[in-house]
Amino acid sequence: MLLKTIKKAAVLSLLLSFGLFISCDDDDDKNVGGNDNDIVQIASSNTNLSILVQALQKADLVSALQTDGPFTVFAPNNDAFQALLDSKASWNSLDDVPVDVLKSVLQYHVVQTKALSTDLMNGQTLTTLSQGTLTVDTTSGVKINTGADQSVSVITPNVEASNGVVHIVDQVFLPSKIQDIVDLAVNTSDLSSLVSALQKADLVSALQADGPFTVFAPTNAAFQALLDSNMSWNTLDDIPVDVLKNVLLFHVISGKVESGDLSDTYVNTLAVGPNDEALSLQVEVTGGIEFNGDSKPVMNLINIPATNGVVHVIDKVMLPPNVVTLALNNAGFTSLVAALTDSRHTTDFVSVLSGDGPFTIFAPTNAAFQALLDSDPTWTTLADIPIATLDAVLKYHVVSGSNVQADQLMNGDVTTLGGTITIDLTSGAQIKTSSMQTVDILVGAATNDVQGTNGVIHGVNKVLLP
């Protein structure tokens, strides 16, 4: 479990460092400076809003609230902030609240217009700087209803400022429930199997850490389909813990990645393969979003925010792929797959490459295979290549017994299943073949260091010829 360092920040020194400290009146809720003071100065002059000031500084929002505006700010008092911190066991101070979460919450308290309490109407909807909405309730005093179903009282209204007005409130507004990834899963009925799996694999505390993480969360139906795929698996208890743990970690990547940030590539997961290298998860967005070849996001259940990342609900449990599955799932390697599965072979390449390995495979792209066909006028399709030739060529692309990442390549000879190649790094990552070819290793997230459970794949721009 990652232990969080609790940093203690002194509010007074923070105020001094920003040049915002203004002497306070005995009445905490009184506008000391009147209309000559901007919103930040008013908050700074009120000791009961000191945590709000600290939060604004931490979220880098001070200068924003010192501009002309006008703004209406619903300002939570210190008790409101303390109640927020008390709502999560891991939050002992504002330093424990992720900055992006804090910033979004604070922006949810700001409306870009000046509205006195007398301007507010029952049922009125206010749009905040975070693009969230607040609803006014004036049936008994002035209350604000939030996206998290809070009913928050305005306890001191109409503290006017030079750039707007401040209403002091007794709760911190929440656009949605404050929850980490595990809380989110626990509170989502269709993710109960995921929660059980996390508990069984002892991963709950890991996903309660700071992160941020991006989690692809399979539904209950997805987990049931996984159990149904193996006759010996009737419940999660039948899946070996180490297997379950690596499967679950394969659904987690470091960093917060929303759907709009996705592209056709591979990303490193928290699951590991040979030499503890991070397993690669294939992401496809062209023609619709898919993960690992056939897992799709569940509509309206993507980009679900959590305090320590984001969750995308998906329709299938993703199993960590071996090198064969990685090739099968990649549209750029269809010619390689066709060559490996040619029915004329006496070598069962699929069985060989599905073994324990590890293997390092230099995988020619479809364009590389087309160039090979174009090199001989009698070759129109792969079926025109003599099977003995194709067999020898394919073996020449496979290094057995090693899992070599790009940054581990070294100049010198390497023995493949079909002969010797020479790694040459003097002019980029290249391979010299015994037939005098110079072949480029295609360096990039989508073509290089594609890590599977039994080996790693590097794309190359030519078919290697022994």
C-alpha positions in Angstrom: 0.0 0.0 0.0 1.3 3.4 -0.9 1.5 5.5 2.2 0.6 9.1 1.9 2.8 11.8 3.4 0.7 14.3 5.3 2.1 17.7 4.8 1.1 20.3 7.4 0.7 23.8 5.8 0.4 26.8 8.0 -2.3 29.0 6.8 -0.7 32.2 8.2 2.5 31.7 6.3 0.6 30.9 3.1 -1.3 34.1 3.4 1.8 36.1 3.9 3.5 34.5 0.9 0.7 35.6 -1.3 0.5 39.1 0.1 -3.1 38.6 1.1 -3.0 38.9 4.9 -5.3 41.6 6.0 -6.1 42.2 9.7 -9.3 40.7 10.9 -12.3 42.3 12.6 -13.6 40.6 15.7 -16.7 39.7 13.7 -15.6 36.8 11.4 -18.6 37.2 9.1 -18.3 40.9 8.6 -17.0 42.5 5.3 -14.1 44.5 6.8 -12.9 46.2 3.6 -16.3 46.8 2.1 -16.5 47.2 -1.7 -12.9 48.2 -1.9 -11.7 44.7 -1.3 -11.9 41.9 -3.9 -13.3 38.4 -3.1 -9.9 37.0 -2.1 -9.1 39.9 0.2 -12.5 39.5 1.9 -11.9 35.8 2.4 -8.4 36.5 3.7 -9.8 39.0 6.2 -12.2 36.5 7.7 -10.6 33.9 10.0 -13.5 31.6 9.5 -12.7 31.4 5.8 -9.0 30.6 6.3 -9.2 27.1 5.0 -11.0 28.4 1.9 -8.1 30.7 1.2 -5.6 27.9 1.7 -7.7 25.8 -0.7 -7.7 28.6 -3.3 -3.9 28.9 -3.1 -3.4 25.1 -3.4 -5.7 25.0 -6.4 -4.0 28.1 -8.0 -7.3 30.0 -8.2 -6.3 33.1 -6.2 -5.6 35.2 -9.3 -8.8 34.1 -11.0 -10.9 35.5 -8.2 -9.0 38.7 -8.2 -10.0 39.6 -11.8 -12.9 42.0 -12.5 -15.6 39.4 -12.6 -18.2 39.9 -11.5 -18.5 36.7 -9.5 -20.9 35.2 -7.0 -18.9 32.9 -4.6 -20.5 30.5 -2.2 -17.8 30.4 0.4 -17.7 27.3 2.7 -16.6 28.2 6.3 -13.9 26.3 8.1 -16.3 23.9 9.7 -17.6 23.0 6.3 -14.1 22.2 5.1 -13.3 20.2 8.2 -16.5 18.1 7.6 -15.3 17.4 4.1 -11.9 16.2 5.4 -13.6 14.1 8.0 -15.7 12.4 5.3 -12.6 10.4 4.1 -10.3 8.6 6.4 -7.3 9.3 4.2 -7.8 13.1 4.2 -6.2 14.7 7.2 -5.5 18.0 5.6 -6.1 19.8 2.3 -2.7 18.4 1.1 -4.4 15.0 1.0 -7.0 16.1 -1.5 -5.8 15.7 -5.1 -5.3 19.1 -6.6 -7.5 18.5 -9.7 -10.3 17.3 -7.4 -9.9 20.4 -5.1 -9.9 22.7 -8.1 -13.0 21.3 -9.6 -14.8 21.4 -6.3 -13.8 25.1 -5.7 -14.9 26.1 -9.2 -18.3 24.5 -8.4 -18.7 27.3 -5.9 -18.3 30.2 -8.3 -20.9 31.7 -10.6 -19.8 34.2 -13.2 -22.3 36.9 -12.4 -23.2 39.0 -9.3 -26.3 37.7 -7.6 -27.4 39.0 -4.2 -29.6 36.8 -2.1 -32.6 39.0 -3.1 -31.8 38.2 -6.8 -32.1 34.5 -6.3 -35.4 32.8 -7.1 -36.8 29.5 -6.0 -36.0 26.8 -8.5 -33.4 28.9 -10.3 -30.5 27.0 -11.9 -27.0 28.5 -11.7 -24.2 27.4 -13.9 -20.8 27.3 -12.2 -17.2 27.8 -13.5 -16.9 24.0 -13.5 -19.9 23.8 -15.8 -21.8 22.1 -13.1 -25.3 23.3 -12.0 -26.7 24.5 -8.7 -30.4 24.9 -7.9 -31.7 27.6 -5.6 -34.3 26.8 -2.9 -35.9 29.8 -1.1 -38.8 28.0 0.5 -37.1 28.3 3.9 -34.3 30.8 3.9 -31.8 30.5 1.1 -30.5 27.0 0.3 -28.5 25.6 -2.6 -29.0 22.1 -3.9 -26.0 20.4 -5.4 -25.2 17.6 -7.8 -24.5 15.4 -4.8 -28.0 15.9 -3.5 -26.8 18.3 -0.7 -29.1 21.0 0.6 -26.7 23.7 1.7 -27.7 26.7 3.8 -26.5 30.2 3.2 -25.6 31.4 6.7 -24.2 34.8 5.9 -25.4 36.3 2.6 -24.4 39.4 0.6 -20.8 40.1 1.7 -20.2 42.5 -1.2 -16.8 42.8 -2.9 -15.3 45.0 -5.5 -15.6 42.2 -8.1 -18.8 40.5 -6.9 -20.5 39.1 -3.8 -19.7 36.3 -1.3 -22.3 34.1 0.4 -20.9 32.1 3.3 -22.3 28.5 3.4 -22.2 25.7 5.9 -21.1 22.8 3.6 -18.6 22.4 0.8 -20.5 22.0 -2.5 -19.9 18.7 -4.2 -20.7 18.2 -7.9 -21.0 14.5 -7.3 -20.2 12.1 -4.5 -16.6 12.3 -3.3 -15.3 8.8 -3.8 -12.1 7.0 -4.7 -12.0 4.3 -7.3 -12.9 1.6 -4.8 -15.7 3.6 -3.3 -17.1 4.2 -6.8 -17.1 0.4 -7.5 -18.7 -0.3 -4.1 -21.4 2.2 -4.8 -22.1 0.8 -8.3 -24.3 -2.3 -8.2 -23.1 -3.6 -11.6 -19.5 -3.6 -10.3 -20.1 -5.9 -7.3 -18.1 -8.8 -8.8 -15.2 -6.4 -9.5 -15.3 -5.4 -5.8 -15.2 -9.1 -4.8 -12.4 -9.8 -7.1 -10.3 -6.8 -5.8 -10.9 -8.1 -2.2 -9.9 -11.6 -3.1 -6.7 -10.4 -4.9 -5.8 -8.0 -2.1 -5.9 -5.0 -4.4 -8.3 -2.8 -2.5 -5.7 -0.7 -0.8 -3.7 -0.3 -4.0 -6.6 1.3 -5.7 -7.3 3.6 -2.8 -3.8 5.1 -3.1 -3.2 8.5 -4.6 -2.8 7.4 -8.2 -4.1 8.8 -10.4 -5.2 5.6 -12.1 -7.4 4.7 -15.1 -9.4 1.6 -14.4 -11.3 -0.4 -17.0 -14.0 -1.9 -14.9 -15.8 -5.1 -16.1 -19.5 -5.5 -15.4 -21.0 -8.3 -13.4 -22.0 -10.0 -16.6 -18.5 -9.7 -17.9 -17.2 -11.6 -14.8 -19.9 -14.2 -15.2 -18.8 -14.7 -18.8 -15.2 -15.2 -17.6 -16.4 -17.9 -15.1 -18.4 -19.6 -17.8 -15.4 -19.8 -20.1 -13.7 -22.3 -17.8 -15.6 -25.4 -16.6 -13.6 -25.5 -13.4 -14.5 -22.0 -12.4 -17.8 -21.7 -10.7 -17.0 -18.7 -8.5 -14.1 -16.3 -8.2 -12.8 -18.5 -5.4 -11.9 -21.1 -8.1 -9.6 -18.7 -9.9 -6.0 -18.9 -8.6 -5.2 -15.7 -6.7 -2.1 -14.9 -8.7 -4.0 -15.3 -12.0 -6.8 -13.1 -10.8 -4.4 -10.5 -9.5 -2.6 -10.1 -12.8 -5.9 -10.1 -14.7 -7.2 -7.3 -12.5 -3.9 -5.3 -12.8 -4.2 -5.6 -16.6 -7.3 -3.4 -16.3 -5.3 -0.6 -14.6 -3.0 2.0 -16.1 -1.1 4.8 -14.3 -2.4 8.3 -15.0 -5.8 9.7 -15.6 -6.8 8.9 -19.2 -10.3 10.0 -20.4 -11.9 8.7 -23.5 -11.0 11.8 -25.5 -7.3 11.1 -24.7 -7.3 7.6 -26.3 -5.7 6.8 -29.6 -4.7 3.7 -31.6 -1.7 2.5 -29.6 -0.6 0.3 -26.8 -0.4 1.4 -23.1 1.4 -0.1 -20.2 -0.7 -1.7 -17.6 0.1 -2.5 -13.9 0.2 -6.2 -14.8 3.6 -7.7 -15.6 5.1 -10.4 -17.8 8.7 -11.7 -18.2 11.3 -9.8 -16.3 8.5 -7.9 -14.6 7.9 -5.8 -17.7 4.6 -4.0 -17.9 2.1 -5.9 -20.1 0.7 -3.9 -23.1 -3.0 -3.2 -23.5 -4.1 -2.5 -27.1 -6.3 0.5 -27.5 -8.2 1.1 -30.8 -10.4 4.1 -31.5 -10.7 4.0 -35.3 -14.2 2.7 -36.0 -15.2 2.6 -32.4 -13.3 2.2 -29.1 -12.0 -1.3 -28.3 -9.6 -2.6 -25.7 -7.5 -5.8 -26.0 -9.1 -6.6 -29.3 -12.7 -7.2 -28.3 -13.6 -5.4 -25.1 -15.8 -2.3 -25.5 -16.8 0.5 -23.2 -20.4 0.5 -21.8 -22.1 3.6 -23.2 -22.8 6.4 -20.6 -20.5 4.6 -18.2 -17.2 6.1 -19.3 -15.1 9.0 -17.8 -16.6 8.4 -14.3 -14.5 10.7 -12.1 -13.0 9.5 -8.8 -10.7 11.3 -6.4 -7.7 9.2 -7.5 -8.5 8.8 -11.2 -11.2 7.8 -13.7 -13.2 4.7 -14.4 -14.5 3.3 -17.7 -17.0 0.5 -17.4 -16.4 -2.3 -20.0 -18.3 -5.3 -21.2 -15.6 -8.0 -21.0 -12.9 -9.1 -18.6 -9.6 -8.6 -20.5 -7.2 -11.5 -20.3 -3.5 -10.6 -20.6 -2.4 -11.6 -24.1 0.5 -13.7 -25.2 2.5 -12.8 -28.3 0.2 -14.8 -30.6 -2.9 -12.9 -29.3 -1.1 -9.6 -29.6 -0.4 -10.3 -33.3 -3.9 -11.6 -33.9 -5.5 -8.5 -32.5 -3.4 -6.0 -34.5 -4.7 -5.1 -37.9 -1.2 -4.1 -38.9 0.1 -7.7 -38.6 -2.6 -9.6 -40.5 -0.1 -10.8 -43.2 2.2 -12.1 -40.4 -0.7 -14.0 -38.9 -1.6 -15.4 -42.3 2.0 -16.5 -42.8 2.2 -18.1 -39.3 -1.1 -20.0 -39.8 -0.5 -21.2 -43.4 -1.9 -24.7 -43.5 1.1 -26.0 -45.5 3.4 -25.7 -42.5 4.8 -28.7 -40.7 5.8 -26.3 -37.9 2.9 -25.4 -35.7 4.0 -21.8 -35.1 0.9 -20.9 -33.1 1.6 -23.7 -30.6 5.3 -22.9 -30.4 4.7 -19.1 -29.8 1.9 -19.9 -27.3 4.5 -21.6 -25.1 6.2 -20.3 -22.1 9.0 -18.6 -24.0 10.0 -15.9 -23.4 10.3 -14.8 -27.0 11.5 -11.7 -28.7 9.8 -11.3 -32.0 10.6 -8.9 -34.8 7.3 -8.6 -36.6 7.1 -7.4 -40.2 4.2 -5.1 -41.0 1.7 -5.8 -43.7 3.5 -3.3 -45.9 6.7 -5.3 -45.3 5.1 -8.5 -46.5 3.7 -6.8 -49.6 7.2 -5.6 -50.4 8.4 -9.2 -50.1 5.7 -10.4 -52.6 6.5 -7.5 -54.9 10.1 -8.6 -55.0 9.3 -11.8 -57.0 7.0 -11.5 -60.1 5.8 -15.1 -59.5 4.5 -14.2 -56.0 1.0 -12.7 -55.8 -0.1 -14.1 -52.4 1.7 -15.8 -49.5 0.5 -19.1 -51.0 2.9 -18.6 -53.9 5.9 -18.6 -51.6 7.3 -22.1 -51.2 6.4 -23.4 -47.7 10.0 -24.3 -46.9 11.1 -20.7 -47.7 8.2 -19.3 -45.6 9.0 -21.6 -42.7 12.7 -20.5 -42.7 11.8 -16.9 -43.0 9.4 -16.9 -40.1 11.9 -18.7 -37.8 14.4 -16.0 -38.6 12.2 -13.5 -36.8 12.0 -15.3 -33.5 14.5 -15.2 -30.7 13.8 -17.8 -28.1 14.6 -17.7 -24.4 14.8 -13.9 -24.0 12.5 -11.0 -23.5 14.5 -8.0 -24.8 13.0 -4.5 -24.6 14.2 -1.8 -27.0 16.4 -0.1 -24.4 18.1 -3.5 -23.7 19.2 -4.0 -27.3 22.9 -4.0 -27.8 25.2 -4.1 -30.8 26.2 -7.6 -31.9 25.0 -10.9 -33.2 21.7 -12.5 -32.0 20.7 -16.1 -32.6 17.2 -16.6 -33.9 15.3 -19.9 -34.5 16.4 -19.6 -38.2 19.9 -18.2 -38.0 21.9 -15.1 -36.9 21.0 -11.5 -37.2 23.1 -8.5 -36.1 21.7 -5.6 -34.1 23.2 -2.3 -35.2 22.4 0.8 -33.1 24.9 3.2 -34.8 22.2 4.8 -37.0 19.1 4.2 -35.0 17.7 0.8 -34.1 18.5 -1.5 -37.0 18.9 -5.2 -37.9 21.5 -6.5 -40.4 20.6 -9.8 -41.9 22.8 -12.6 -43.4 21.3 -11.6 -46.8 22.8 -8.1 -46.4 19.6 -6.3 -45.6 19.4 -3.3 -43.3 16.0 -3.4 -41.5 14.6 -0.6 -39.3 13.0 -1.5 -35.9 9.9 0.7 -35.8 10.3 2.6 -32.6 7.1 3.9 -31.1 4.3 3.1 -28.7 2.2 1.4 -31.3 5.0 -0.8 -32.8 7.7 -1.4 -30.3 8.0 -3.0 -26.8 4.6 -4.6 -27.2 4.8 -6.8 -24.2 2.8 -10.0 -23.8 2.7 -12.7 -21.1 5.4 -14.8 -22.9 7.4 -12.3 -24.8 7.8 -9.0 -26.5 7.1 -7.8 -30.1 9.0 -5.2 -32.1 7.6 -4.1 -35.5 10.1 -4.0 -38.4 9.8 -2.4 -41.8 11.1 -5.4 -43.9 10.7 -9.1 -43.8 14.0 -10.5 -42.6 15.6 -12.9 -45.1 18.2 -15.4 -43.9 
